[in-house]
């Protein structure tokens, strides 16, 4: 996977931001769907997400974070295609950006994540390539302990950011769950019906993975 790598100084800390260069368009970071933050994607989108979770799990730098676009990237907002889904799901924002950290404690204040987001376009960057280790999927445990090592939050309306901090075992589990969608054919009949709900089973840290395809 190719990334644009940018280095940012925040006080005494130096952060490395890796932004994927080839992001699929059928991928949305949303809040809320029903009552939780969610990722919506088709097979290609979940393959991208699987690889991103794996690469984040491979990272050993606590000040390295991965940044994927949502806001302004995909104009095709997911819609309720049937009356059943319109009546069953509460819709929210679908243009959040993603900031992903390897670590249960996010090493930066959320408001500063937003300020870095606004400064990225003007910073010098280099292109690098990192290959995900797909063999690591076999290390994903059935249900890792998540209460202290998994954090999902959003900032404010101006920034529109979904921030995920997770330890390696959680990232591997998220990669494994994302991989379960990668063999599905592109078909809108699966939209919202094929999903994995509330990973972490915690009200403030839940994350839904939902299939969604838009032609």
N, C-alpha and C positions, 0 to 999 in steps of 0.2 A: 504494500500500500504506500503510495507517495504522499508526502506531507510537505507543507510549508512550515519551516521552523523559525520561530521568532523568540528572541530573548528580551525579557522585560524586567526592569529593576523596580521593586516596590519597597521603599525603605531600605532595610538591611538585607532583604531577601531578593534573590534573582530567580525568576520563573522562566521556564522554557515552555512555550506554547506550540503544540503540533496541530496543525489544521489539515485534514485530509483534502487532497486536491480533486479527487474523482468521487464525488458524493452522488449517490443515486437520487432521483427526484421523487420516487415513491417512498418517502421517509419523513415523518413528522414527529416532533416532540411537543406534547400537548398537556394542558392542565385546565380544568379537569375533564376527564371522561368518567362519567358517573361521579365518584368522589375521590378520584386518585389521579396522580400524574401518570401519563401513558406515553408509550412509543407506538406509533402506527407505521406499518411498512408492508411491502410485498416481499416475495422471496428474495429478490435482489437487495432490497433495503435491509432485510434481516441478515443476509450474508455479510453485507458491509458492517452492520452493527456487531455481528459475531466477531469479525476480524478486529474491529476497534476494541472490543472488550478484551480479546486475547492479547493484543499489543499493549494495552494498558496494564494487563496482568503481568506482562513480561518486564514492565518498566521497574527500575530500581531507584529512580530519582524522585524523592518526595515532593520536589518542587516542579515536577513536570506534569503538565496537564494537556488534555486532548480536547479540541474545540471543533464542534461540527455546527454548520449553519442551519438555521431554521428561518429566522426572520428575513423576509425579502427573497428567500432562495426559491421557494416553491409557491407559486400563486394558486395552485389548485387545492384549495382547502377541502378536506374530507367532508362529505355530506351524508346525511342519513338517506339511504337509498330505498328503504322500505318503511312502511308505517310502523312495523314492529320495532325497528331500531330507533325511529324517531321518538316513540313512546317510552323506550327503555333506557335511553342514555341521555345524560345531561352533558351538553357540549360546552367547551370553554375555548381557551386560546390554543391555536394550532401552529403558531409561528415562533415557538421558543427556540433559542439556540441551546446547544448542549456544551457544558463544561464537565469533563470527566477526570477524576483523580484516582490514583491508586493509593488508597488509604481511607480508613473510616472517618478520620478527622480531617476536614478540608483545611489546608494550611494557609488560608487567606480569608479575610472577611468578605462576605458575599457582596457587599457594596463595591469592594475593590475589584472583584471579578468583573463587575459591570464596567468600571472605569477602564480596565485593561481592554475589554471588548471594544470600547470606542476608540482606543488608541492603536489597534492592530494594523489598520490600513496604512498608516504612515511610517511603519517601522521596517527596517531592512530585514529581509528574509532569505533563507536558503532552502533549496529543495533536497529532501532526503527520502530514502525508501526503507521501510521496515516490513519484513514478512511476518505474518502471524504464524505461530507454531500450532497448527491444527491438532497435533498429537496431544496437546494439553487439554483438549475437550474430555479425554478419558479420565482426567483428574478431577472433574467436577463431581462433588459429592451430592448425594440425593437432596439434602436440605441443610445447608450450612447454618451455623449460628449467626444470626443477623442483628440481634438487638443492639450490639455495641459497635458494629463494624460496617454499617450500611447507612448512608445518609442521603436523602433526596430533598432538595429544596428549590425554591424559585426566588428570584430577587423582586423587582418591582415592575410596574407597567412600562416604564421607559426602557428598561434593559431587556426584559423578556428572556430570561435565562433559566434553563433547568440545570441544576448542579448536582452531580452524583459523585459521592465519595464512597469507595468500597475497598475492602481488603481483597487480597489476591483470590481467596477461595470464593468470595462473592462474585468477583468479576468473571471467574471461570464458570460459575453456575449461570450467570447471565448470558455468557457466550454460548453455553450448552443449550439454554432455553431458546435463544435466538436461532440457533441452528435447526431447531425443530420445525421452523417455518420455511426453511430454504428449499425444500423440495415441492412446495405448493405451486400449482400452475396459476398464472395470472388470470384471475376471474373475480369480478366484483361480487359474485354471489357469496363469497366467503367473508366479505367485509363485516367486521365486528363480531362475526359468529365464531371464528377461530381465534382463541385468545387464551392467555395465561394470566390469571388475575392475581393482583395483590402479592407480588413477590415480596417477601419479608413479613407479610401479615401484620404490619404495624400501621396504625392510622396515619401517623405523620411521615412514614417512610415508605409507604406502599408504592409499587410501580407496576403498572399493567403493560403487557405486551400484546398488541392487537394486530391482526392481519388487516391490511387495507390496500386495495389496488385501484388506481385511477388511470384509465387509458389515455 
